[in-house]
Amino acid sequence: MKKHLIFLSFLILTLALHASTVDTIVVYSTSMKKNIKTCVIVPEGYHKNGKTYPVLYLLHGYSGNYKSWVNDFPITKELSDLYKMIIVSPDGGFSSWYFDSPIDTSFKYETFVAKELIGQIDLDYNTTKSPQGRAISGLSMGGHGALYLAFRHPDKFGAAGSMSGGVDIRPFPNNWDIAKRLGNIKLYPDNWEKNSVINLVGLVKTVGLAITIDCGVDDFFIEVNRNLHKKMLDLKIAHDYTERPGKHDGPYWDNSIRYHALFFHQFFSKH
C-alpha cells in the first residue's frame, strides 16, 4: 500500500507540471513508399541535457491513428515525465494489424515499425540503442501488434506488453478487416496460423523477453488471452498476466497503461 501511495503522489505532482513535449514527426517508409506520421513524447529535461533515454513504443488499436494515445489518454504524457522515457506512437493504419500482409504489398507495418521507425527514432533522438532500452505495447489490435513484433524481433525489443490484445485472430475471421490483410481464412488458412500471436510463443522460450499481458474480464478478447496465458505457462515462458474488471474500452486502457509504464520502467531500471 505504501508503494502505491508513493507512486500516486509522484503521479499527482507530475500531472500538475505537464512538462513533457509532444512532437509530430514524419517518417518515410521505404518498404511502403509513403510518409507515416508519428507522435513522439519526450520527458522534461530532454532538451537540456545529453542523456540517453529508453523508448516505449505504443501501438494504437483498430481504426485509430498516431494521435490516439496522446489525444485519448493524456496520462501518457505524464508517464513519460514520471519515468523519464521517450514514448513513440506511430500511425499503424486503419487496420494493419502490424504485420506485413502476404496478400497486399502496400501493408508492410512489421517492416516499418521494427526496422524503419526504430532506425529513424534512434537517429533523431537520444535513445538507448539496444533491446534493453526498448519496450513495445499497445491496445487491442496494437496489443496483438506489440507481442507479434517483440516475439519476432527479440533483437529490437527487450520487453513487451498487450492490453486487451487480439492475441489469437483465428476466431474472428470476419472482423476488423483482418481478411483484407491475410485473405479469406478458408482460402488462406496458413496466413492466419502464421500471423496469430498465440502460435508464435515458441519463439521466446530462450530469449528472456520481459512480458506483461492483461485483459478485462468482460472483454470479448478475454478467452484468447486466457488461452495465451495457459500456453505460456505450459511452455514455462515467464510473464506477468492480469485480469481486471473492465471491458474493451477507454476507461480500461486509461488504467492499464499506468501498469504497463511501471512494468517497463522497472525493466529499464534493471539494465
The 8 nearest C-alpha neighbors of each residue, nearest first, counted from 0:
[[1, 3, 2, 4, 5, 6, 7, 8],
 [2, 0, 4, 3, 5, 6, 7, 8],
 [3, 1, 5, 4, 0, 6, 7, 8],
 [4, 2, 6, 0, 1, 5, 7, 8],
 [3, 5, 7, 1, 6, 2, 8, 0],
 [6, 4, 8, 2, 3, 7, 1, 9],
 [7, 5, 3, 9, 4, 8, 10, 2],
 [6, 8, 10, 4, 9, 5, 11, 3],
 [9, 7, 5, 11, 10, 6, 4, 12],
 [8, 10, 12, 6, 7, 11, 13, 5],
 [9, 11, 7, 13, 8, 12, 14, 6],
 [12, 10, 14, 8, 13, 9, 7, 15],
 [13, 11, 9, 15, 10, 14, 8, 16],
 [12, 14, 10, 16, 15, 11, 77, 9],
 [15, 13, 11, 12, 16, 17, 77, 10],
 [14, 16, 13, 12, 17, 11, 18, 10],
 [15, 17, 13, 18, 14, 12, 77, 19],
 [18, 16, 14, 19, 15, 77, 13, 76],
 [17, 19, 43, 16, 20, 42, 80, 77],
 [20, 18, 42, 43, 41, 17, 80, 76],
 [21, 19, 41, 40, 42, 22, 18, 43],
 [20, 22, 40, 39, 41, 38, 19, 23],
 [23, 21, 39, 38, 24, 40, 20, 41],
 [24, 22, 38, 37, 39, 36, 21, 25],
 [23, 25, 37, 36, 22, 38, 26, 39],
 [26, 24, 36, 35, 34, 37, 27, 23],
 [27, 25, 35, 34, 36, 28, 24, 116],
 [26, 28, 34, 33, 35, 29, 25, 32],
 [29, 27, 31, 30, 32, 33, 34, 111],
 [28, 30, 32, 31, 27, 33, 115, 111],
 [29, 31, 28, 32, 107, 111, 110, 105],
 [32, 30, 28, 29, 105, 33, 107, 106],
 [33, 31, 29, 28, 30, 27, 34, 105],
 [34, 32, 28, 31, 27, 35, 29, 30],
 [33, 35, 27, 26, 25, 28, 36, 32],
 [36, 34, 26, 25, 27, 90, 33, 37],
 [37, 35, 25, 24, 90, 26, 89, 65],
 [36, 38, 89, 24, 65, 88, 23, 90],
 [39, 37, 23, 88, 22, 87, 65, 89],
 [38, 40, 87, 22, 21, 86, 23, 88],
 [39, 41, 21, 86, 20, 85, 22, 87],
 [40, 42, 85, 20, 19, 45, 39, 21],
 [43, 41, 19, 80, 79, 83, 45, 44],
 [42, 44, 19, 18, 45, 80, 41, 20],
 [43, 45, 47, 46, 42, 48, 19, 41],
 [44, 46, 47, 43, 42, 48, 41, 50],
 [45, 47, 44, 48, 43, 49, 41, 42],
 [48, 46, 44, 45, 49, 43, 50, 42],
 [49, 47, 50, 46, 45, 44, 51, 125],
 [48, 50, 51, 47, 125, 45, 46, 44],
 [51, 49, 48, 52, 125, 45, 126, 47],
 [50, 52, 125, 126, 127, 49, 53, 124],
 [51, 53, 126, 127, 84, 125, 85, 54],
 [54, 52, 132, 127, 84, 126, 133, 85],
 [53, 55, 85, 133, 84, 86, 132, 56],
 [56, 54, 134, 86, 135, 133, 85, 87],
 [55, 57, 135, 87, 86, 88, 134, 136],
 [58, 56, 88, 136, 137, 135, 87, 55],
 [59, 57, 137, 141, 88, 136, 56, 89],
 [60, 58, 141, 63, 137, 138, 64, 67],
 [59, 61, 140, 141, 139, 63, 138, 62],
 [60, 62, 94, 63, 140, 93, 175, 59],
 [63, 61, 93, 94, 60, 64, 92, 59],
 [64, 62, 60, 61, 59, 67, 93, 65],
 [63, 65, 90, 67, 66, 59, 91, 92],
 [64, 66, 90, 89, 37, 88, 67, 38],
 [65, 67, 64, 69, 68, 70, 38, 88],
 [68, 66, 70, 64, 71, 69, 65, 63],
 [67, 69, 72, 71, 70, 66, 59, 75],
 [68, 70, 73, 66, 72, 67, 71, 75],
 [71, 69, 67, 68, 72, 66, 73, 75],
 [70, 72, 68, 67, 69, 73, 249, 66],
 [71, 73, 68, 74, 69, 70, 253, 75],
 [74, 72, 75, 69, 76, 70, 71, 68],
 [73, 75, 77, 72, 76, 78, 253, 69],
 [76, 74, 78, 73, 77, 72, 79, 69],
 [77, 75, 79, 74, 78, 73, 19, 40],
 [76, 78, 80, 74, 79, 75, 14, 13],
 [77, 79, 81, 75, 80, 76, 82, 74],
 [78, 80, 84, 76, 42, 77, 83, 82],
 [81, 79, 42, 83, 77, 78, 82, 43],
 [80, 82, 78, 79, 83, 77, 13, 10],
 [81, 83, 80, 84, 79, 78, 264, 260],
 [84, 82, 80, 79, 42, 81, 85, 52],
 [85, 83, 79, 53, 52, 82, 54, 86],
 [84, 86, 54, 41, 40, 79, 53, 55],
 [87, 85, 55, 40, 54, 39, 56, 84],
 [86, 88, 39, 56, 38, 57, 55, 40],
 [87, 89, 57, 38, 65, 37, 58, 56],
 [90, 88, 37, 65, 91, 38, 87, 36],
 [89, 91, 65, 64, 92, 37, 36, 35],
 [90, 92, 89, 95, 64, 97, 93, 108],
 [93, 91, 95, 94, 90, 64, 63, 62],
 [92, 94, 62, 61, 63, 95, 91, 64],
 [95, 93, 61, 92, 96, 176, 62, 175],
 [94, 96, 97, 92, 91, 93, 106, 108],
 [97, 95, 140, 94, 98, 144, 141, 143],
 [98, 96, 108, 144, 95, 109, 91, 99],
 [97, 99, 109, 108, 96, 100, 107, 95],
 [100, 98, 107, 109, 108, 106, 101, 110],
 [99, 101, 180, 103, 102, 106, 98, 181],
 [102, 100, 103, 99, 181, 104, 180, 190],
 [103, 101, 100, 181, 180, 104, 182, 179],
 [104, 102, 100, 105, 106, 101, 180, 179],
 [103, 105, 106, 100, 102, 107, 101, 99],
 [104, 106, 103, 31, 107, 100, 30, 32],
 [107, 105, 104, 100, 99, 108, 103, 95],
 [108, 106, 99, 110, 109, 100, 98, 105],
 [107, 109, 111, 97, 98, 110, 99, 106],
 [110, 108, 98, 97, 99, 111, 112, 107],
 [111, 109, 108, 114, 113, 107, 112, 115],
 [110, 112, 108, 115, 109, 114, 116, 113],
 [113, 111, 116, 109, 114, 110, 108, 115],
 [114, 112, 110, 109, 111, 117, 115, 116],
 [113, 115, 110, 117, 111, 112, 116, 118],
 [114, 116, 111, 118, 117, 112, 119, 28],
 [117, 115, 112, 119, 118, 111, 114, 120],
 [118, 116, 120, 119, 114, 115, 121, 113],
 [117, 119, 115, 121, 116, 120, 114, 122],
 [118, 120, 122, 116, 121, 117, 123, 115],
 [121, 119, 117, 123, 122, 118, 124, 116],
 [120, 122, 118, 119, 124, 123, 126, 117],
 [123, 121, 119, 120, 124, 118, 125, 117],
 [122, 124, 120, 121, 119, 125, 126, 118],
 [125, 123, 121, 126, 120, 122, 51, 119],
 [126, 124, 51, 52, 50, 121, 127, 123],
 [127, 125, 52, 51, 124, 128, 121, 53],
 [126, 128, 132, 53, 52, 51, 129, 125],
 [127, 129, 126, 132, 121, 130, 133, 131],
 [128, 130, 131, 132, 127, 133, 155, 156],
 [131, 129, 157, 156, 155, 133, 132, 154],
 [132, 130, 157, 129, 133, 270, 267, 156],
 [131, 133, 53, 127, 130, 129, 267, 54],
 [134, 132, 54, 130, 156, 131, 53, 157],
 [133, 135, 158, 55, 159, 156, 157, 56],
 [134, 136, 56, 159, 145, 55, 57, 160],
 [137, 135, 160, 145, 57, 161, 159, 142],
 [138, 136, 141, 142, 58, 57, 161, 59],
 [137, 139, 142, 162, 141, 60, 163, 164],
 [138, 140, 164, 142, 163, 60, 141, 165],
 [141, 139, 60, 143, 142, 61, 96, 165],
 [140, 142, 137, 58, 138, 144, 60, 59],
 [143, 141, 161, 164, 137, 138, 139, 145],
 [142, 144, 166, 164, 165, 140, 141, 145],
 [143, 145, 141, 147, 97, 142, 146, 96],
 [144, 146, 136, 142, 148, 147, 135, 143],
 [145, 147, 149, 148, 143, 144, 150, 159],
 [148, 146, 144, 150, 145, 196, 149, 143],
 [147, 149, 151, 145, 146, 150, 152, 144],
 [150, 148, 152, 146, 151, 147, 156, 153],
 [151, 149, 147, 148, 152, 146, 203, 202],
 [150, 152, 148, 149, 147, 153, 202, 199],
 [151, 153, 149, 154, 155, 150, 148, 156],
 [154, 152, 155, 156, 149, 150, 151, 157],
 [153, 155, 152, 156, 130, 157, 129, 149],
 [156, 154, 130, 153, 152, 129, 157, 113],
 [157, 155, 130, 133, 153, 134, 158, 149],
 [156, 158, 130, 131, 208, 133, 134, 209],
 [159, 157, 209, 134, 208, 156, 210, 135],
 [160, 158, 135, 210, 134, 136, 146, 149],
 [161, 159, 136, 211, 212, 210, 135, 146],
 [160, 162, 142, 212, 164, 136, 137, 138],
 [161, 163, 138, 164, 213, 142, 214, 137],
 [164, 162, 214, 139, 138, 213, 161, 220],
 [165, 163, 142, 139, 143, 166, 162, 161],
 [164, 166, 143, 167, 139, 140, 168, 220],
 [165, 167, 143, 196, 164, 197, 168, 223],
 [168, 166, 195, 165, 169, 197, 223, 196],
 [167, 169, 171, 170, 195, 165, 166, 172],
 [168, 170, 171, 167, 172, 191, 195, 192],
 [171, 169, 168, 172, 167, 223, 173, 174],
 [170, 172, 169, 174, 168, 173, 177, 175],
 [173, 171, 174, 169, 170, 184, 178, 177],
 [174, 172, 171, 178, 175, 176, 177, 183],
 [173, 175, 171, 176, 172, 177, 178, 168],
 [174, 176, 177, 94, 61, 173, 178, 171],
 [177, 175, 179, 178, 174, 94, 180, 173],
 [176, 178, 179, 180, 175, 181, 174, 172],
 [177, 179, 182, 181, 183, 180, 176, 172],
 [180, 178, 176, 177, 182, 181, 183, 103],
 [179, 181, 100, 178, 177, 182, 102, 103],
 [182, 180, 178, 190, 179, 100, 102, 177],
 [183, 181, 178, 179, 187, 180, 184, 102],
 [182, 184, 178, 186, 185, 187, 181, 172],
 [183, 185, 188, 187, 186, 182, 172, 191],
 [186, 184, 183, 188, 187, 182, 172, 189],
 [185, 187, 183, 184, 188, 182, 189, 190],
 [186, 188, 184, 189, 190, 185, 183, 182],
 [187, 189, 184, 191, 190, 185, 186, 192],
 [190, 188, 192, 191, 187, 193, 184, 194],
 [191, 189, 193, 188, 192, 187, 181, 194],
 [190, 192, 188, 194, 189, 193, 195, 169],
 [191, 193, 189, 190, 194, 195, 188, 198],
 [194, 192, 190, 191, 195, 189, 198, 199],
 [193, 195, 191, 192, 190, 196, 98, 198],
 [196, 194, 167, 197, 198, 192, 168, 193],
 [197, 195, 166, 199, 198, 147, 167, 194],
 [196, 198, 195, 199, 227, 167, 200, 166],
 [197, 199, 196, 195, 200, 192, 193, 201],
 [200, 198, 196, 201, 197, 202, 150, 195],
 [199, 201, 202, 203, 198, 197, 196, 231],
 [200, 202, 203, 199, 204, 198, 234, 231],
 [201, 203, 200, 199, 204, 150, 151, 205],
 [202, 204, 206, 201, 205, 200, 150, 208],
 [205, 203, 201, 236, 202, 206, 200, 207],
 [204, 206, 203, 207, 202, 208, 236, 201],
 [205, 207, 203, 208, 204, 153, 202, 157],
 [208, 206, 205, 209, 203, 204, 157, 237],
 [207, 209, 157, 158, 206, 210, 203, 153],
 [210, 208, 158, 159, 207, 157, 238, 211],
 [211, 209, 238, 159, 160, 158, 208, 239],
 [210, 212, 239, 160, 238, 240, 159, 161],
 [213, 211, 161, 240, 160, 239, 162, 241],
 [212, 214, 241, 162, 242, 240, 163, 161],
 [213, 215, 163, 242, 162, 221, 216, 243],
 [216, 214, 245, 243, 218, 246, 244, 217],
 [215, 217, 244, 218, 245, 243, 221, 242],
 [218, 216, 246, 215, 245, 219, 244, 221],
 [217, 219, 246, 247, 215, 220, 221, 216],
 [218, 220, 221, 217, 247, 222, 246, 216],
 [221, 219, 218, 223, 222, 165, 224, 163],
 [222, 220, 224, 218, 219, 223, 214, 216],
 [223, 221, 225, 224, 220, 226, 219, 218],
 [222, 224, 226, 225, 220, 221, 167, 227],
 [225, 223, 227, 221, 222, 226, 228, 220],
 [224, 226, 222, 228, 223, 227, 221, 229],
 [225, 227, 223, 229, 224, 228, 222, 230],
 [226, 228, 224, 230, 225, 229, 197, 231],
 [227, 229, 225, 231, 226, 230, 224, 232],
 [230, 228, 232, 226, 231, 227, 233, 225],
 [229, 231, 233, 227, 232, 228, 226, 234],
 [230, 232, 234, 236, 228, 233, 229, 235],
 [231, 233, 235, 229, 230, 234, 236, 228],
 [232, 234, 230, 231, 235, 229, 236, 228],
 [233, 235, 231, 232, 236, 230, 204, 201],
 [236, 234, 232, 233, 231, 237, 204, 230],
 [237, 235, 231, 234, 204, 232, 238, 203],
 [236, 238, 235, 239, 210, 231, 232, 209],
 [239, 237, 210, 211, 236, 240, 209, 212],
 [238, 240, 211, 212, 210, 241, 237, 213],
 [239, 241, 212, 213, 211, 238, 228, 242],
 [242, 240, 213, 212, 243, 214, 239, 211],
 [241, 243, 214, 213, 215, 216, 244, 240],
 [242, 244, 215, 216, 245, 241, 214, 213],
 [245, 243, 215, 216, 217, 242, 246, 251],
 [246, 244, 215, 251, 217, 216, 243, 218],
 [245, 247, 218, 217, 215, 248, 251, 216],
 [248, 246, 218, 163, 251, 215, 245, 219],
 [247, 249, 246, 251, 250, 252, 245, 218],
 [248, 250, 252, 251, 253, 247, 71, 72],
 [251, 249, 253, 252, 248, 254, 245, 246],
 [250, 252, 254, 249, 253, 245, 248, 255],
 [253, 251, 255, 249, 254, 250, 256, 248],
 [252, 254, 250, 251, 255, 256, 249, 72],
 [255, 253, 252, 251, 256, 257, 250, 258],
 [254, 256, 252, 257, 258, 253, 251, 259],
 [255, 257, 259, 258, 254, 253, 252, 260],
 [256, 258, 260, 255, 259, 254, 261, 253],
 [259, 257, 261, 255, 256, 260, 262, 254],
 [258, 260, 262, 256, 261, 257, 263, 255],
 [259, 261, 263, 257, 262, 258, 256, 264],
 [260, 262, 264, 258, 259, 263, 265, 257],
 [263, 261, 259, 265, 260, 264, 258, 266],
 [264, 262, 266, 260, 265, 261, 267, 259],
 [263, 265, 261, 267, 266, 262, 260, 268],
 [264, 266, 268, 262, 263, 267, 261, 269],
 [265, 267, 263, 264, 269, 268, 262, 270],
 [268, 266, 264, 270, 269, 265, 263, 132],
 [267, 269, 265, 270, 266, 264, 263, 132],
 [270, 268, 266, 267, 265, 264, 131, 263],
 [269, 267, 268, 131, 266, 132, 265, 130]]
